[in-house]
Amino acid sequence: MRETDIFKLIHAVELFTNEAIIRWTKSFPYSIGISPILVLAELKQNGPQKQSVLANKLGYTPASMTNISNRLIKQGFGTREYNESDRRNVYLSITKTGIDVLTEAQQKGQELRLELFKVLSEEEVKQYLALHEKLLKNLKK
């Protein structure tokens, strides 16, 4: 693939992703972004975790993870749990309200994807999916 084509592709993907995030943010009634939603999803799926582990797993800096955690706690979507036998171990966990917000965020995301991808034929959707699965498989090598 020519270098100009790959940059054109990257740019188009970034524009699409940015527009999708903007639309999702405008449609979502809570003052929370994509990064905190990803943290909530990780906590729901894998349980309470140290912020350092979350930061590493999700690709955030420790400072960013601290800001995300503080916002989640302030909004009642997360809480800090202290290990009674070793108070140095502090875990971030998701609250019932956080689970509800995550569920709504995922539902809004699904609605948005259906809206954005309705312009594609069934065959184009299959090709799009196959391409992304191939790229993801290559990344995991």
HELIX and SHEET records of a PDB file:
HELIX    1   1 GLU A    3  SER A   27  1                                  25    
HELIX    2   2 ILE A   34  ASN A   46  1                                  13    
HELIX    3   3 GLN A   51  LEU A   58  1                                   8    
HELIX    4   4 PRO A   62  LYS A   74  1                                  13    
HELIX    5   5 LYS A   96  PHE A  117  1                                  22    
HELIX    6   6 GLU A  122  LEU A  139  1                                  18    
SHEET    1   A 2 GLY A  78  TYR A  82  0                                        
SHEET    2   A 2 VAL A  90  ILE A  94 -1                                        
END                                                                             
